Amino acid sequence: MDKIVSVVVPTYNMEKYLVRCLDSLIISDIDLIDVIVVNDGSTDSSHDIAMSYAERYPDSIRVIDKPNGHYGTTINTALAEARGKYFRILDADDYFVDGKLQVFVDALKNCDADLVTTNKIEEDIIRHELKQVKAEDVVFGKEYDFASFEILKHSERGEAFNMHTMTYKTSLLREKHLELPGGVCYTDMIYCLVPLDAVKTLTVFDIDLYHYNIGNEGSSTTRACIKRNFDHIVKVMSYMCTYCLCNPVDGTVMQSNRRRYLNEATAIMLESLLKQRYVSKQGFQKINEVTKQMKALGVTHRRLNKYYLKHWYKRNRRSVLNASLIVYKITHPLKNK
């Protein structure tokens, strides 16, 4: 039986969450989905948990074990093995809302858009807050010409168009020869950005599919991880800028859609930068190259106009940057905890 959608579940030591995640994939039309659990060198019981599901649903759930290579390599591995018409990601510490995957599969039965998006529910597990994120001012189920669809006009900061909401045609990803870099976090932004060039049509469904947990232990979006992974985000930002400079696009809409993801990467990079005690000579060379690329692309951020960064951004000197970091820590003590 043909598979409508492949769902990759990357997992690295996520035994605490994996059962809930995989349970959310068990639907009445399970024969129509292709679940690929990529075990990225876990040292906990992730493999055994995933295999228990693969044994129960051998035609729909597979487990691939590989050495640890970080997030991007799990996506590359799954994309090479995917059998579904569409391809999407479900992180092991998140899950699909009860009953919504079946609704999504039913919707895909009559869909042929290159890119499909759905809603997500964000849960802040520390503050105990829920938030629905969905596209605005759209006709749900309509097939849009993506060349005239500006993401930022339909979603504040583009939040309704990220890895948690986006489902690409598998053939499109393969035609783009999408291969995410290994050894770094935050490659989901590359996953969203690079295939956009090839997207011709978009359909948005009003389905609360993805439940995203904010604050889970081990998440790369926690403050501690953002501080620790400064080199990672600089590499990802460099990759994205290099791609955009080497593959220019025509039209203000496509340029705006690219900036949505460049802006997100810039925000994370600056947040990580401001958490550093100082920047070494080698580190400054890397960030200096990235800032040159950002200027060439016209990418900016409000923080670059703040008193604690604008002098560095203008002069591009390491001594000024390190002085700026000291000023920021003095004036924003709570931000550095």
TATASUL-V235208 format. One record per residue. N is the residue number from 1. RES is the residue in one letter. SS is DSSP state (H for helix, E for strand, - for the rest). OMEGA is omega in radians with two decimals (* if undefined). D_FIRST is the distance of its C-alpha to the first C-alpha in whole Angstrom. Layout:
n/res/ss/omega/d_first
N/RES/SS/OMEGA/D_FIRST
N/RES/SS/OMEGA/D_FIRST
This chain:
n/res/ss/omega/d_first
1/M/-/3.13/0
2/D/-/3.13/4
3/K/E/3.14/6
4/I/E/-3.07/9
5/V/E/2.98/12
6/S/E/3.10/13
7/V/E/3.10/16
8/V/E/3.10/19
9/V/E/3.08/21
10/P/E/3.13/25
11/T/E/3.01/27
12/Y/-/-3.14/30
13/N/-/-3.12/32
14/M/-/-3.12/31
15/E/H/-3.11/31
16/K/H/-3.02/33
17/Y/H/-2.89/30
18/L/H/-3.14/27
19/V/H/3.12/26
20/R/H/3.13/26
21/C/H/-3.08/24
22/L/H/3.06/21
23/D/H/-3.09/22
24/S/-/-3.14/21
25/L/-/-3.11/18
26/I/-/-3.09/17
27/I/-/-3.11/16
28/S/-/3.11/14
29/D/-/-3.08/11
30/I/H/3.10/11
31/D/H/-3.11/7
32/L/H/-3.13/7
33/I/E/-3.10/10
34/D/E/-3.10/11
35/V/E/3.14/14
36/I/E/3.07/17
37/V/E/3.13/20
38/V/E/-3.12/23
39/N/E/-2.97/26
40/D/E/3.10/28
41/G/-/-3.13/31
42/S/-/3.07/32
43/T/-/3.09/34
44/D/-/-3.08/34
45/S/-/-3.13/31
46/S/H/-3.13/28
47/H/H/-3.10/26
48/D/H/3.12/27
49/I/H/-3.12/26
50/A/H/-3.13/23
51/M/H/3.12/22
52/S/H/3.08/22
53/Y/H/3.12/19
54/A/H/3.12/17
55/E/H/3.12/19
56/R/H/-3.09/18
57/Y/-/-3.01/14
58/P/-/-3.13/13
59/D/-/-3.04/9
60/S/-/-3.09/10
61/I/E/3.10/14
62/R/E/3.09/16
63/V/E/3.08/20
64/I/E/3.08/21
65/D/E/3.13/25
66/K/E/3.04/27
67/P/-/-3.12/31
68/N/-/3.14/32
69/G/-/-3.10/32
70/H/-/-2.89/32
71/Y/H/-3.03/30
72/G/H/-3.11/29
73/T/H/3.09/28
74/T/H/3.11/25
75/I/H/3.11/24
76/N/H/-3.13/24
77/T/H/-3.12/22
78/A/H/-3.11/19
79/L/H/3.12/19
80/A/H/-3.07/19
81/E/H/-3.01/16
82/A/-/3.13/14
83/R/-/-3.08/10
84/G/E/3.05/10
85/K/E/3.11/12
86/Y/E/-3.07/15
87/F/E/3.07/17
88/R/E/-3.05/19
89/I/E/2.99/22
90/L/-/3.13/23
91/D/-/-3.03/26
92/A/-/3.12/26
93/D/-/3.02/29
94/D/-/3.10/28
95/Y/E/3.04/25
96/F/E/-3.14/23
97/V/-/-3.06/25
98/D/-/3.08/24
99/G/-/-3.02/22
100/K/H/3.10/22
101/L/H/3.09/18
102/Q/H/3.09/17
103/V/H/-3.14/19
104/F/H/3.12/18
105/V/H/3.10/14
106/D/H/3.14/15
107/A/H/-3.11/18
108/L/H/-3.14/15
109/K/-/-3.11/13
110/N/-/-3.08/16
111/C/-/3.09/18
112/D/-/3.14/18
113/A/-/3.11/21
114/D/-/-3.12/22
115/L/E/3.12/23
116/V/E/3.07/22
117/T/E/3.10/24
118/T/E/3.12/25
119/N/E/2.98/28
120/K/E/3.04/29
121/I/E/3.09/31
122/E/E/3.08/34
123/E/E/3.03/36
124/D/E/-3.02/39
125/I/-/3.09/39
126/I/-/-3.13/43
127/R/-/-3.13/44
128/H/-/-3.14/42
129/E/E/3.08/41
130/L/E/3.14/37
131/K/E/3.04/37
132/Q/E/3.10/34
133/V/E/-3.12/33
134/K/-/3.11/32
135/A/-/-3.11/33
136/E/-/3.09/36
137/D/-/3.08/37
138/V/-/3.00/33
139/V/-/-3.09/31
140/F/-/-3.13/28
141/G/-/3.12/25
142/K/-/3.06/27
143/E/E/-3.10/26
144/Y/E/2.93/29
145/D/E/-3.00/31
146/F/H/-3.14/31
147/A/H/-3.14/34
148/S/H/-3.11/36
149/F/-/-3.13/34
150/E/-/-3.02/36
151/I/H/-3.03/35
152/L/H/3.05/38
153/K/H/-3.09/39
154/H/-/-3.14/36
155/S/-/3.11/37
156/E/H/-3.10/40
157/R/H/3.10/39
158/G/H/-3.05/36
159/E/-/-3.12/35
160/A/-/-3.13/32
161/F/-/3.06/30
162/N/-/-3.05/30
163/M/-/-3.09/27
164/H/-/-3.04/27
165/T/-/-2.96/26
166/M/E/3.06/24
167/T/E/-3.13/21
168/Y/E/2.91/20
169/K/E/-3.14/18
170/T/H/-3.12/17
171/S/H/3.13/18
172/L/H/3.13/21
173/L/H/-3.14/22
174/R/H/3.10/21
175/E/H/3.07/24
176/K/-/-3.09/26
177/H/-/-3.11/26
178/L/-/3.06/26
179/E/-/-3.08/28
180/L/-/3.13/30
181/P/-/3.11/33
182/G/-/3.05/33
183/G/-/-3.13/36
184/V/-/3.02/36
185/C/-/3.03/35
186/Y/-/3.13/35
187/T/-/3.08/32
188/D/H/3.12/30
189/M/H/3.04/32
190/I/H/3.11/32
191/Y/H/3.13/28
192/C/H/-3.00/29
193/L/H/-2.94/32
194/V/H/-3.09/31
195/P/H/-3.07/27
196/L/H/-3.12/29
197/D/H/-3.03/31
198/A/H/-3.08/28
199/V/-/3.08/27
200/K/-/-3.07/27
201/T/E/-3.11/26
202/L/E/3.00/26
203/T/E/3.13/25
204/V/E/3.10/26
205/F/E/3.12/25
206/D/E/-3.10/27
207/I/E/3.10/25
208/D/E/-2.97/27
209/L/E/-2.92/24
210/Y/E/3.03/25
211/H/E/-3.06/28
212/Y/E/3.14/30
213/N/E/3.09/33
214/I/E/3.08/36
215/G/-/3.10/39
216/N/-/3.08/36
217/E/-/3.13/38
218/G/-/3.14/37
219/S/-/-3.13/36
220/S/-/-3.13/37
221/T/-/3.06/38
222/T/-/-3.11/41
223/R/H/-3.11/44
224/A/H/-3.13/45
225/C/H/3.12/42
226/I/H/3.09/43
227/K/H/-3.06/46
228/R/H/-3.00/45
229/N/-/-3.14/43
230/F/H/3.13/45
231/D/H/-3.13/44
232/H/H/-3.06/40
233/I/H/3.06/41
234/V/H/3.11/43
235/K/H/3.13/41
236/V/H/3.12/38
237/M/H/3.11/40
238/S/H/3.12/42
239/Y/H/-3.10/38
240/M/H/3.13/37
241/C/H/3.13/41
242/T/H/3.12/41
243/Y/H/-3.10/37
244/C/H/3.13/39
245/L/H/-3.13/42
246/C/H/-3.11/40
247/N/-/-3.10/38
248/P/-/3.13/40
249/V/-/3.09/39
250/D/-/3.03/40
251/G/-/-3.11/41
252/T/H/-3.13/42
253/V/H/-3.13/39
254/M/H/3.10/37
255/Q/H/3.10/40
256/S/H/3.14/40
257/N/H/3.05/36
258/R/H/-3.10/37
259/R/H/3.11/40
260/R/H/-3.10/38
261/Y/H/3.05/36
262/L/H/3.11/39
263/N/H/3.12/41
264/E/H/3.13/39
265/A/H/3.11/40
266/T/H/-3.13/43
267/A/H/3.14/44
268/I/H/3.14/42
269/M/H/-3.13/44
270/L/H/3.08/47
271/E/H/3.12/47
272/S/H/3.14/47
273/L/H/-3.08/49
274/L/-/3.09/52
275/K/-/-3.12/51
276/Q/-/3.08/52
277/R/-/3.09/56
278/Y/-/3.12/56
279/V/-/-3.14/55
280/S/-/3.12/56
281/K/H/3.13/57
282/Q/H/3.12/53
283/G/H/-3.13/51
284/F/H/3.11/53
285/Q/H/-3.14/53
286/K/H/-3.10/49
287/I/H/3.09/49
288/N/H/3.10/52
289/E/H/-3.14/49
290/V/H/-3.13/47
291/T/H/3.05/49
292/K/H/3.11/50
293/Q/H/3.12/47
294/M/H/3.13/47
295/K/H/3.12/50
296/A/H/-3.13/49
297/L/H/-3.11/46
298/G/-/3.14/48
299/V/-/3.13/46
300/T/-/3.12/48
301/H/-/-3.08/48
302/R/H/-3.12/51
303/R/H/3.14/52
304/L/H/3.07/53
305/N/H/3.12/56
306/K/-/-3.08/57
307/Y/-/-3.06/60
308/Y/-/3.11/59
309/L/-/-2.98/57
310/K/H/-3.14/58
311/H/H/3.06/61
312/W/H/-3.06/58
313/Y/H/3.14/56
314/K/H/-3.04/59
315/R/H/3.09/61
316/N/-/3.12/58
317/R/-/-3.09/60
318/R/H/3.14/59
319/S/H/3.12/62
320/V/H/3.13/62
321/L/H/-3.12/58
322/N/H/3.04/59
323/A/H/3.12/62
324/S/H/3.12/60
325/L/H/3.09/58
326/I/H/3.13/61
327/V/H/-3.12/62
328/Y/H/-3.12/58
329/K/H/3.12/58
330/I/H/-3.05/62
331/T/H/3.13/61
332/H/-/-3.06/58
333/P/H/-3.10/58
334/L/H/-3.11/55
335/K/H/-3.03/53
336/N/H/3.12/53
337/K/-/*/53
